[in-house]
Amino acid sequence: MLRKKLLFVLVLLVVFLPSTILAQEMMHGKWWNNSAMADELKLTDNERKILDEKYTESRRKLIDLKSEVEKERLELDIVLDKQDSIRTQIAEQYNRLENARAKLSKERFGLLIEVREIIGVERFQELKAIHRSKAGNKMDRRFKDRSSSMESRGRY
C-alpha cells in the first residue's frame, strides 16, 4: 500500500511540474492596472475596461473549476485509501481528476487568448517580453541573494 501511494505521488509530480512551469510564465493579476505597464503597452481606457470584465468573468469560472479539482482530488484520496478499491476504480477517479484539471487549464489559457485578442498580437508579444524580463530579474535577484547568504555563512 505504501508503495502504491509513493508511486501515485511520483505520478502527480510528473503531471503537475510542467503545468506549474507554464503557469509561472503567465502574467498574474490585473497587470493592466499598473500604470507603467499600461503606458508601456499603450493600453486605451476601453481596453483596460474590457480586460477588467474578462478577468472578472474568468475568475468566477476559475473559482468553480478549482473547487471541482479539489473535490476530485479528495475523491481520489478516498479511493486510494480504501482497502477494497480496484485498479479500474482508481483509474476512473484519476481520469475525473485529470479532466477537472484540463478544464481549469483551458479556462486559464482561454483568458490568455482573450488578452491577446484584446491588445493585439504585437503588444501581446511585448507583454510576454516584459514579463520574461521581470521574471528573469527576479530569478537573478534570488540567485544573488542566495549566493550572498551562503557567502556570509562561509559556505563558499
Biotite code that builds the C-alpha atoms (Angstrom):
import biotite.structure as struc

atoms = struc.array([
    struc.Atom([0.000, 0.000, 0.000], chain_id="A", res_id=1, res_name="MET", atom_name="CA", element="C"),
    struc.Atom([2.830, 2.392, 0.853], chain_id="A", res_id=2, res_name="LEU", atom_name="CA", element="C"),
    struc.Atom([4.467, 1.536, -2.450], chain_id="A", res_id=3, res_name="ARG", atom_name="CA", element="C"),
    struc.Atom([1.285, 2.410, -4.356], chain_id="A", res_id=4, res_name="LYS", atom_name="CA", element="C"),
    struc.Atom([0.987, 5.754, -2.581], chain_id="A", res_id=5, res_name="LYS", atom_name="CA", element="C"),
    struc.Atom([4.610, 6.583, -3.312], chain_id="A", res_id=6, res_name="LEU", atom_name="CA", element="C"),
    struc.Atom([4.103, 5.722, -6.976], chain_id="A", res_id=7, res_name="LEU", atom_name="CA", element="C"),
    struc.Atom([0.979, 7.874, -7.043], chain_id="A", res_id=8, res_name="PHE", atom_name="CA", element="C"),
    struc.Atom([2.852, 10.844, -5.540], chain_id="A", res_id=9, res_name="VAL", atom_name="CA", element="C"),
    struc.Atom([5.576, 10.496, -8.165], chain_id="A", res_id=10, res_name="LEU", atom_name="CA", element="C"),
    struc.Atom([2.970, 10.416, -10.939], chain_id="A", res_id=11, res_name="VAL", atom_name="CA", element="C"),
    struc.Atom([1.374, 13.574, -9.538], chain_id="A", res_id=12, res_name="LEU", atom_name="CA", element="C"),
    struc.Atom([4.744, 15.333, -9.514], chain_id="A", res_id=13, res_name="LEU", atom_name="CA", element="C"),
    struc.Atom([5.311, 14.450, -13.147], chain_id="A", res_id=14, res_name="VAL", atom_name="CA", element="C"),
    struc.Atom([1.819, 15.685, -14.042], chain_id="A", res_id=15, res_name="VAL", atom_name="CA", element="C"),
    struc.Atom([1.981, 18.918, -12.012], chain_id="A", res_id=16, res_name="PHE", atom_name="CA", element="C"),
    struc.Atom([5.517, 20.045, -12.753], chain_id="A", res_id=17, res_name="LEU", atom_name="CA", element="C"),
    struc.Atom([5.004, 21.050, -16.424], chain_id="A", res_id=18, res_name="PRO", atom_name="CA", element="C"),
    struc.Atom([1.782, 22.939, -15.654], chain_id="A", res_id=19, res_name="SER", atom_name="CA", element="C"),
    struc.Atom([3.490, 24.747, -12.765], chain_id="A", res_id=20, res_name="THR", atom_name="CA", element="C"),
    struc.Atom([6.284, 25.909, -15.024], chain_id="A", res_id=21, res_name="ILE", atom_name="CA", element="C"),
    struc.Atom([3.796, 27.111, -17.648], chain_id="A", res_id=22, res_name="LEU", atom_name="CA", element="C"),
    struc.Atom([1.771, 28.980, -15.043], chain_id="A", res_id=23, res_name="ALA", atom_name="CA", element="C"),
    struc.Atom([4.884, 30.805, -13.850], chain_id="A", res_id=24, res_name="GLN", atom_name="CA", element="C"),
    struc.Atom([5.405, 32.151, -17.369], chain_id="A", res_id=25, res_name="GLU", atom_name="CA", element="C"),
    struc.Atom([1.985, 33.797, -17.486], chain_id="A", res_id=26, res_name="MET", atom_name="CA", element="C"),
    struc.Atom([1.148, 37.237, -16.107], chain_id="A", res_id=27, res_name="MET", atom_name="CA", element="C"),
    struc.Atom([-0.930, 37.116, -12.942], chain_id="A", res_id=28, res_name="HIS", atom_name="CA", element="C"),
    struc.Atom([-3.466, 39.542, -11.585], chain_id="A", res_id=29, res_name="GLY", atom_name="CA", element="C"),
    struc.Atom([-4.634, 42.802, -13.084], chain_id="A", res_id=30, res_name="LYS", atom_name="CA", element="C"),
    struc.Atom([-1.328, 43.837, -14.632], chain_id="A", res_id=31, res_name="TRP", atom_name="CA", element="C"),
    struc.Atom([-3.137, 46.339, -16.909], chain_id="A", res_id=32, res_name="TRP", atom_name="CA", element="C"),
    struc.Atom([-3.938, 48.465, -13.829], chain_id="A", res_id=33, res_name="ASN", atom_name="CA", element="C"),
    struc.Atom([-0.210, 49.033, -13.336], chain_id="A", res_id=34, res_name="ASN", atom_name="CA", element="C"),
    struc.Atom([0.189, 52.482, -14.917], chain_id="A", res_id=35, res_name="SER", atom_name="CA", element="C"),
    struc.Atom([3.769, 51.830, -16.048], chain_id="A", res_id=36, res_name="ALA", atom_name="CA", element="C"),
    struc.Atom([2.721, 48.608, -17.776], chain_id="A", res_id=37, res_name="MET", atom_name="CA", element="C"),
    struc.Atom([-0.372, 50.207, -19.319], chain_id="A", res_id=38, res_name="ALA", atom_name="CA", element="C"),
    struc.Atom([1.694, 53.145, -20.580], chain_id="A", res_id=39, res_name="ASP", atom_name="CA", element="C"),
    struc.Atom([4.404, 50.904, -21.997], chain_id="A", res_id=40, res_name="GLU", atom_name="CA", element="C"),
    struc.Atom([1.818, 48.867, -23.911], chain_id="A", res_id=41, res_name="LEU", atom_name="CA", element="C"),
    struc.Atom([-0.229, 51.990, -24.771], chain_id="A", res_id=42, res_name="LYS", atom_name="CA", element="C"),
    struc.Atom([-3.454, 50.477, -23.486], chain_id="A", res_id=43, res_name="LEU", atom_name="CA", element="C"),
    struc.Atom([-6.595, 52.526, -24.009], chain_id="A", res_id=44, res_name="THR", atom_name="CA", element="C"),
    struc.Atom([-9.181, 53.032, -21.275], chain_id="A", res_id=45, res_name="ASP", atom_name="CA", element="C"),
    struc.Atom([-11.592, 50.880, -23.266], chain_id="A", res_id=46, res_name="ASN", atom_name="CA", element="C"),
    struc.Atom([-9.055, 48.027, -23.494], chain_id="A", res_id=47, res_name="GLU", atom_name="CA", element="C"),
    struc.Atom([-8.442, 48.225, -19.760], chain_id="A", res_id=48, res_name="ARG", atom_name="CA", element="C"),
    struc.Atom([-12.197, 48.121, -19.128], chain_id="A", res_id=49, res_name="LYS", atom_name="CA", element="C"),
    struc.Atom([-12.622, 45.068, -21.364], chain_id="A", res_id=50, res_name="ILE", atom_name="CA", element="C"),
    struc.Atom([-9.659, 43.354, -19.678], chain_id="A", res_id=51, res_name="LEU", atom_name="CA", element="C"),
    struc.Atom([-11.288, 44.001, -16.284], chain_id="A", res_id=52, res_name="ASP", atom_name="CA", element="C"),
    struc.Atom([-14.558, 42.474, -17.469], chain_id="A", res_id=53, res_name="GLU", atom_name="CA", element="C"),
    struc.Atom([-12.904, 39.400, -18.969], chain_id="A", res_id=54, res_name="LYS", atom_name="CA", element="C"),
    struc.Atom([-10.749, 38.944, -15.872], chain_id="A", res_id=55, res_name="TYR", atom_name="CA", element="C"),
    struc.Atom([-13.773, 39.062, -13.552], chain_id="A", res_id=56, res_name="THR", atom_name="CA", element="C"),
    struc.Atom([-15.708, 36.650, -15.744], chain_id="A", res_id=57, res_name="GLU", atom_name="CA", element="C"),
    struc.Atom([-12.761, 34.255, -15.864], chain_id="A", res_id=58, res_name="SER", atom_name="CA", element="C"),
    struc.Atom([-12.084, 34.491, -12.104], chain_id="A", res_id=59, res_name="ARG", atom_name="CA", element="C"),
    struc.Atom([-15.653, 33.376, -11.394], chain_id="A", res_id=60, res_name="ARG", atom_name="CA", element="C"),
    struc.Atom([-15.171, 30.325, -13.614], chain_id="A", res_id=61, res_name="LYS", atom_name="CA", element="C"),
    struc.Atom([-11.727, 29.607, -12.151], chain_id="A", res_id=62, res_name="LEU", atom_name="CA", element="C"),
    struc.Atom([-13.103, 29.577, -8.609], chain_id="A", res_id=63, res_name="ILE", atom_name="CA", element="C"),
    struc.Atom([-15.653, 26.922, -9.574], chain_id="A", res_id=64, res_name="ASP", atom_name="CA", element="C"),
    struc.Atom([-13.126, 24.908, -11.559], chain_id="A", res_id=65, res_name="LEU", atom_name="CA", element="C"),
    struc.Atom([-10.556, 24.965, -8.746], chain_id="A", res_id=66, res_name="LYS", atom_name="CA", element="C"),
    struc.Atom([-13.236, 23.713, -6.389], chain_id="A", res_id=67, res_name="SER", atom_name="CA", element="C"),
    struc.Atom([-14.033, 20.904, -8.803], chain_id="A", res_id=68, res_name="GLU", atom_name="CA", element="C"),
    struc.Atom([-10.342, 19.904, -8.924], chain_id="A", res_id=69, res_name="VAL", atom_name="CA", element="C"),
    struc.Atom([-10.156, 19.848, -5.122], chain_id="A", res_id=70, res_name="GLU", atom_name="CA", element="C"),
    struc.Atom([-13.287, 17.688, -4.881], chain_id="A", res_id=71, res_name="LYS", atom_name="CA", element="C"),
    struc.Atom([-11.942, 15.211, -7.419], chain_id="A", res_id=72, res_name="GLU", atom_name="CA", element="C"),
    struc.Atom([-8.578, 15.144, -5.627], chain_id="A", res_id=73, res_name="ARG", atom_name="CA", element="C"),
    struc.Atom([-10.376, 14.345, -2.353], chain_id="A", res_id=74, res_name="LEU", atom_name="CA", element="C"),
    struc.Atom([-12.332, 11.565, -4.043], chain_id="A", res_id=75, res_name="GLU", atom_name="CA", element="C"),
    struc.Atom([-9.113, 10.102, -5.420], chain_id="A", res_id=76, res_name="LEU", atom_name="CA", element="C"),
    struc.Atom([-7.573, 10.134, -1.948], chain_id="A", res_id=77, res_name="ASP", atom_name="CA", element="C"),
    struc.Atom([-10.634, 8.343, -0.601], chain_id="A", res_id=78, res_name="ILE", atom_name="CA", element="C"),
    struc.Atom([-10.477, 5.681, -3.314], chain_id="A", res_id=79, res_name="VAL", atom_name="CA", element="C"),
    struc.Atom([-6.741, 5.195, -2.769], chain_id="A", res_id=80, res_name="LEU", atom_name="CA", element="C"),
    struc.Atom([-7.217, 4.775, 0.980], chain_id="A", res_id=81, res_name="ASP", atom_name="CA", element="C"),
    struc.Atom([-9.897, 2.095, 0.647], chain_id="A", res_id=82, res_name="LYS", atom_name="CA", element="C"),
    struc.Atom([-8.626, -1.444, 1.060], chain_id="A", res_id=83, res_name="GLN", atom_name="CA", element="C"),
    struc.Atom([-11.145, -2.843, -1.416], chain_id="A", res_id=84, res_name="ASP", atom_name="CA", element="C"),
    struc.Atom([-10.554, -0.355, -4.246], chain_id="A", res_id=85, res_name="SER", atom_name="CA", element="C"),
    struc.Atom([-9.657, -1.962, -7.509], chain_id="A", res_id=86, res_name="ILE", atom_name="CA", element="C"),
    struc.Atom([-7.381, -0.606, -10.165], chain_id="A", res_id=87, res_name="ARG", atom_name="CA", element="C"),
    struc.Atom([-10.229, 0.396, -12.504], chain_id="A", res_id=88, res_name="THR", atom_name="CA", element="C"),
    struc.Atom([-11.938, 2.469, -9.785], chain_id="A", res_id=89, res_name="GLN", atom_name="CA", element="C"),
    struc.Atom([-8.688, 4.271, -9.056], chain_id="A", res_id=90, res_name="ILE", atom_name="CA", element="C"),
    struc.Atom([-8.028, 4.865, -12.755], chain_id="A", res_id=91, res_name="ALA", atom_name="CA", element="C"),
    struc.Atom([-11.564, 6.188, -13.314], chain_id="A", res_id=92, res_name="GLU", atom_name="CA", element="C"),
    struc.Atom([-11.253, 8.628, -10.422], chain_id="A", res_id=93, res_name="GLN", atom_name="CA", element="C"),
    struc.Atom([-7.826, 9.709, -11.622], chain_id="A", res_id=94, res_name="TYR", atom_name="CA", element="C"),
    struc.Atom([-9.323, 10.400, -15.072], chain_id="A", res_id=95, res_name="ASN", atom_name="CA", element="C"),
    struc.Atom([-12.049, 12.518, -13.472], chain_id="A", res_id=96, res_name="ARG", atom_name="CA", element="C"),
    struc.Atom([-9.367, 14.488, -11.635], chain_id="A", res_id=97, res_name="LEU", atom_name="CA", element="C"),
    struc.Atom([-7.360, 14.973, -14.829], chain_id="A", res_id=98, res_name="GLU", atom_name="CA", element="C"),
    struc.Atom([-10.481, 16.117, -16.698], chain_id="A", res_id=99, res_name="ASN", atom_name="CA", element="C"),
    struc.Atom([-11.165, 18.692, -13.996], chain_id="A", res_id=100, res_name="ALA", atom_name="CA", element="C"),
    struc.Atom([-7.558, 19.900, -14.221], chain_id="A", res_id=101, res_name="ARG", atom_name="CA", element="C"),
    struc.Atom([-7.832, 20.111, -18.001], chain_id="A", res_id=102, res_name="ALA", atom_name="CA", element="C"),
    struc.Atom([-10.945, 22.301, -17.718], chain_id="A", res_id=103, res_name="LYS", atom_name="CA", element="C"),
    struc.Atom([-9.098, 24.588, -15.305], chain_id="A", res_id=104, res_name="LEU", atom_name="CA", element="C"),
    struc.Atom([-6.098, 24.808, -17.610], chain_id="A", res_id=105, res_name="SER", atom_name="CA", element="C"),
    struc.Atom([-8.304, 25.535, -20.634], chain_id="A", res_id=106, res_name="LYS", atom_name="CA", element="C"),
    struc.Atom([-10.005, 28.393, -18.797], chain_id="A", res_id=107, res_name="GLU", atom_name="CA", element="C"),
    struc.Atom([-6.647, 29.928, -17.859], chain_id="A", res_id=108, res_name="ARG", atom_name="CA", element="C"),
    struc.Atom([-5.404, 29.576, -21.403], chain_id="A", res_id=109, res_name="PHE", atom_name="CA", element="C"),
    struc.Atom([-8.697, 30.943, -22.738], chain_id="A", res_id=110, res_name="GLY", atom_name="CA", element="C"),
    struc.Atom([-8.169, 34.156, -20.785], chain_id="A", res_id=111, res_name="LEU", atom_name="CA", element="C"),
    struc.Atom([-4.669, 34.405, -22.194], chain_id="A", res_id=112, res_name="LEU", atom_name="CA", element="C"),
    struc.Atom([-6.062, 34.107, -25.740], chain_id="A", res_id=113, res_name="ILE", atom_name="CA", element="C"),
    struc.Atom([-8.689, 36.748, -24.974], chain_id="A", res_id=114, res_name="GLU", atom_name="CA", element="C"),
    struc.Atom([-5.966, 39.114, -23.734], chain_id="A", res_id=115, res_name="VAL", atom_name="CA", element="C"),
    struc.Atom([-4.106, 38.506, -26.986], chain_id="A", res_id=116, res_name="ARG", atom_name="CA", element="C"),
    struc.Atom([-7.246, 39.327, -28.986], chain_id="A", res_id=117, res_name="GLU", atom_name="CA", element="C"),
    struc.Atom([-7.940, 42.488, -26.978], chain_id="A", res_id=118, res_name="ILE", atom_name="CA", element="C"),
    struc.Atom([-4.464, 44.006, -27.128], chain_id="A", res_id=119, res_name="ILE", atom_name="CA", element="C"),
    struc.Atom([-3.336, 42.509, -30.447], chain_id="A", res_id=120, res_name="GLY", atom_name="CA", element="C"),
    struc.Atom([-0.518, 40.174, -31.336], chain_id="A", res_id=121, res_name="VAL", atom_name="CA", element="C"),
    struc.Atom([2.242, 42.808, -31.407], chain_id="A", res_id=122, res_name="GLU", atom_name="CA", element="C"),
    struc.Atom([1.507, 44.217, -27.958], chain_id="A", res_id=123, res_name="ARG", atom_name="CA", element="C"),
    struc.Atom([0.946, 40.689, -26.647], chain_id="A", res_id=124, res_name="PHE", atom_name="CA", element="C"),
    struc.Atom([4.492, 39.850, -27.738], chain_id="A", res_id=125, res_name="GLN", atom_name="CA", element="C"),
    struc.Atom([5.704, 42.985, -25.932], chain_id="A", res_id=126, res_name="GLU", atom_name="CA", element="C"),
    struc.Atom([3.801, 41.895, -22.820], chain_id="A", res_id=127, res_name="LEU", atom_name="CA", element="C"),
    struc.Atom([5.469, 38.475, -22.916], chain_id="A", res_id=128, res_name="LYS", atom_name="CA", element="C"),
    struc.Atom([8.888, 40.094, -23.318], chain_id="A", res_id=129, res_name="ALA", atom_name="CA", element="C"),
    struc.Atom([8.242, 42.438, -20.378], chain_id="A", res_id=130, res_name="ILE", atom_name="CA", element="C"),
    struc.Atom([7.106, 39.547, -18.198], chain_id="A", res_id=131, res_name="HIS", atom_name="CA", element="C"),
    struc.Atom([10.075, 37.359, -19.146], chain_id="A", res_id=132, res_name="ARG", atom_name="CA", element="C"),
    struc.Atom([12.409, 40.235, -18.379], chain_id="A", res_id=133, res_name="SER", atom_name="CA", element="C"),
    struc.Atom([10.836, 40.779, -14.959], chain_id="A", res_id=134, res_name="LYS", atom_name="CA", element="C"),
    struc.Atom([10.795, 37.043, -14.234], chain_id="A", res_id=135, res_name="ALA", atom_name="CA", element="C"),
    struc.Atom([14.458, 36.832, -15.216], chain_id="A", res_id=136, res_name="GLY", atom_name="CA", element="C"),
    struc.Atom([15.309, 39.748, -12.940], chain_id="A", res_id=137, res_name="ASN", atom_name="CA", element="C"),
    struc.Atom([13.535, 38.044, -10.038], chain_id="A", res_id=138, res_name="LYS", atom_name="CA", element="C"),
    struc.Atom([15.493, 34.845, -10.627], chain_id="A", res_id=139, res_name="MET", atom_name="CA", element="C"),
    struc.Atom([18.753, 36.820, -10.820], chain_id="A", res_id=140, res_name="ASP", atom_name="CA", element="C"),
    struc.Atom([17.948, 38.558, -7.522], chain_id="A", res_id=141, res_name="ARG", atom_name="CA", element="C"),
    struc.Atom([17.064, 35.250, -5.847], chain_id="A", res_id=142, res_name="ARG", atom_name="CA", element="C"),
    struc.Atom([20.312, 33.714, -7.012], chain_id="A", res_id=143, res_name="PHE", atom_name="CA", element="C"),
    struc.Atom([22.317, 36.745, -5.868], chain_id="A", res_id=144, res_name="LYS", atom_name="CA", element="C"),
    struc.Atom([20.519, 36.771, -2.505], chain_id="A", res_id=145, res_name="ASP", atom_name="CA", element="C"),
    struc.Atom([21.155, 33.068, -2.031], chain_id="A", res_id=146, res_name="ARG", atom_name="CA", element="C"),
    struc.Atom([24.809, 33.408, -3.071], chain_id="A", res_id=147, res_name="SER", atom_name="CA", element="C"),
    struc.Atom([25.470, 36.324, -0.739], chain_id="A", res_id=148, res_name="SER", atom_name="CA", element="C"),
    struc.Atom([23.690, 34.500, 2.081], chain_id="A", res_id=149, res_name="SER", atom_name="CA", element="C"),
    struc.Atom([25.858, 31.449, 1.563], chain_id="A", res_id=150, res_name="MET", atom_name="CA", element="C"),
    struc.Atom([28.993, 33.605, 1.359], chain_id="A", res_id=151, res_name="GLU", atom_name="CA", element="C"),
    struc.Atom([28.134, 35.288, 4.654], chain_id="A", res_id=152, res_name="SER", atom_name="CA", element="C"),
    struc.Atom([27.806, 31.860, 6.252], chain_id="A", res_id=153, res_name="ARG", atom_name="CA", element="C"),
    struc.Atom([31.174, 30.829, 4.876], chain_id="A", res_id=154, res_name="GLY", atom_name="CA", element="C"),
    struc.Atom([29.838, 28.165, 2.522], chain_id="A", res_id=155, res_name="ARG", atom_name="CA", element="C"),
    struc.Atom([31.957, 29.255, -0.439], chain_id="A", res_id=156, res_name="TYR", atom_name="CA", element="C"),
])
